Amino acid sequence: MKKWLILLISLIIAVAFLVFAFNALYSGSVPSEAEPIMESTALADLLYSSFDSVSSIGEEPSSVSSADSEIKEGISSITDDASSELNSVTESPVPTPSPTAVPTATPTTAPTATPSETSAPEVTASSSDTINPVINIENALLPGTVTINSPVNLGGTITTDKGKITHVYAVIENSEGLKSQYCDYAPYSSSFSLAGTVNADLHFYQLGVGTYIYRVTVTVTDNESEYEETIIEQNFEVVPAGSVKSEQENGGAGGYVAKVSNGTDNQSIIWDFFIQKFDNPYAVAGIMANIQAESSFDPGANQGEYTGDAHGYGLCQWTWERKDNLKKFAEERGTEVNDLNMQLEFIMYELDTTYPTLKQFLYNVTDGSTAAIQFCKIYEESASSSKRGSYAETYLNKFALP
């Protein structure tokens, strides 16, 4: 009984090893596929030897001979199977998968760009970078030939289409390029008038005989960018008194000619001043007719105390606000309010700024009486024009004989 038990246990162990070996072989989890089978074969040989040893123990041979033969045949079968598997593994080993080579990337040469025959599009800069402000001047009044000691009426309105006018610089230079007079302003606006500014601050009557340049330069600031342009550069000449002759001849019914008187009395100074402005004897005669009626050519004529009321003052007997403006005009020029030349300039200032239509009429009028009546109604704002027409004829005969 003991012998049979040992054989049974040995057989179970052998079968277990064989199962383990075959599982390891096909799962690929052992280092070498042949090792389990070789161990199983060795184990079978060991069992076979053990069986022979056990068979020699003192038992009844007759009772176990048949069993012995069966056990030996079973062990032999196991050994043969194990050997067969070993040969199979040795002759045909399980192929080990060769590592797949990582494909090497072949560098691709970038295609060379073929130059296009089409020209590159032209880049257009933005307007703020390339387009400068457009600066214009309208209705400009410029000096021409100026009689010494005579004022000059300047005018014109400067405008810009973008940005602000931030600086206006006006200068009179002599023939050597030296500054005789200058003034500057910082208006910070889109327009600027020369009539009440440059016209008031540049005193042509203070210039000596010679040649000069009147220049106005404007600076415009747009989006923090500055643009500067000289918009006026006018050559002019200051000549001795009596050398200027009018080009207007035979302009009216009497055929009067505009000419300077070269006189030093108030009538002569006033005539010469306005002849320089209008070059029209009929216009000047009409203005002088009104000055005679108002003040008898006295710039200090006063109807009462010099206050801003209805008491008239000066050549044209200005009242109320216009009298205050006259005083301010004198202060800006550093003169007395009764200064003759200053008051003549003030008349032109008002014609430029308040009565431009009348001014244009005076340029073209061809009758002294008509000029006197219109000046009375519009500039003097008076309905009484009695005798002013006849006064005009008097001054035509005195200063503008054919």
Residue, then its C-alpha position, 0 to 999 in steps of 0.5 A: m500500500k505504501k508503495w502505491l501511495i508513493l507512486l501516485i504522489s510521484l505521478i501527480i507531481a510529474v504531471a503538475f510539472l509537465v502542465f507547468a512547463f507546457n503553460a510556460l512554453y506557450s505563454g513565453s514567460v520563462p527565460s528559455e522555452a526548453e528548460p521546463i521540458m528538460e526538467s520534466t524529462a529528468l523528473a520522469d527519469l527520476l521517477y522511473s529509477s525510484f520505481d525500480s527502487v521501490s520495486s525491490i522492497g520486499e513485497e509480493p512480486s505477484s501482486v504488483s507485477s501487473a501494476d508495475s508494468e502499467i506504471k512503467e509504461g505510464i512513466s515511459s509515455i510521459t518521458d517520451d512525450a517530454s522528449s518529443e516536446l523538447n525536440s520540437v522546441t529545439e528544432s523549431p524554436v518559437p520565433t522571437p519577433s524582430p524589433t521593427a525599425v523606426p522609419t528615419a524621416t527623410p528631410t524634405t527640401a522646401p520648394t524654392a519660390t519662383p519669383s512672380e512676374t507680377s509687381a508687388p502691390e504698392v503700399t499706400a501710407s495712411s492719410s495721417d502720415t502722408i497728407n499734410p493739412v491744406i492751408n489757404i488764405e482768402n481775401a488777402l490784402l497785400p502791400g504794393t508801393v507804399t508812400i513813406n509815412s503812410p499806413v498800409n491796410l492788411g487783411g485776409t483770413i487763413t484757414t486749414d482743412k484739418g488740425k488747428i492753427t497753432h502759430v502765426y508769425a508775420v514779419i517785415e524784413n528789409s533788403e538785407g534780410l534784417k527784421s524791421q517789425y514782427c509779431d506772432y500769435a497762437p490762435y489754436s483755431s481752424s481760422f485766423s484773420l489778419a485784419g484785426t491782428v497783423n494789420a494792427d501790429l505792423h506799422f508800415y508808416q514807420l518804415g523808411v524808403g527802401t525795399y522790403i518783404y512782408r512774410v507770413t508763416v503758419t504752423v498747423t498741428d494735427n494729431e500732435s504732428e506739426y506742419e509749417e508753411t509760408i503762405i505770404e511772401q510779398n515784396f514791396e517798396v516804400v517811396p518818397a511822398g509824391s512819387v505814386k501816381s494813379e492808374q485810374e484816369n477819366g473814370g468819372a463825368g469830370g474826368y478826375v485823376a487820382k493823385v497824391s497832394n504831398g501836403t502836410d495839412n490834415q486835408s492833404i494827409i487824409w486825401d493821400f491816405f485814402i488815395q493809397k487805399f482806393d486809387n479812386p478820387y470819387a471814393v476819397a472825395g465822398i469820404m472826405a465830404n463826410i469827415q468835413a461834415e462830422s468833425s471838420f478834419d479834427p481828430g480831437a473833435n469831441q461833443g462832450e466828455y470822452t466816455g462810452d456814450a452818445h457824445g461823438y468823438g474824432l474824425c467820424q464822431w464815433t459813439w458808444e461801442r465804436k468809440d470804445n473800440l477806437k480807444k482800444f485800437a489806439e492803446e494797442r498801437g501805443t498812440e493817443v486816441n486823437d492821433l490822425n493816422m491811427q484814426l485813418e487806420f481805424i476807418m479802414y479797419e471798420l470797412d474791412t471788418t464791419y462794412p466790407t460791402l461798402k468798401q467794395f462799392l468805394y473801389n468802383v464808384t464813379d461819382g463823388s456825390t454818390a460816394a458821399i451819400q452812401f458813406c453817410k448812410i452806411y458808415e456814419e449811419s446817418a440819414s442826413s446827407s445834406k451838403r455832403g454831395s457838394y462837399a465831395e465835388t469841392y475836394l475833387n476839384k481841389f485834389a483831382l483836377p483833370 
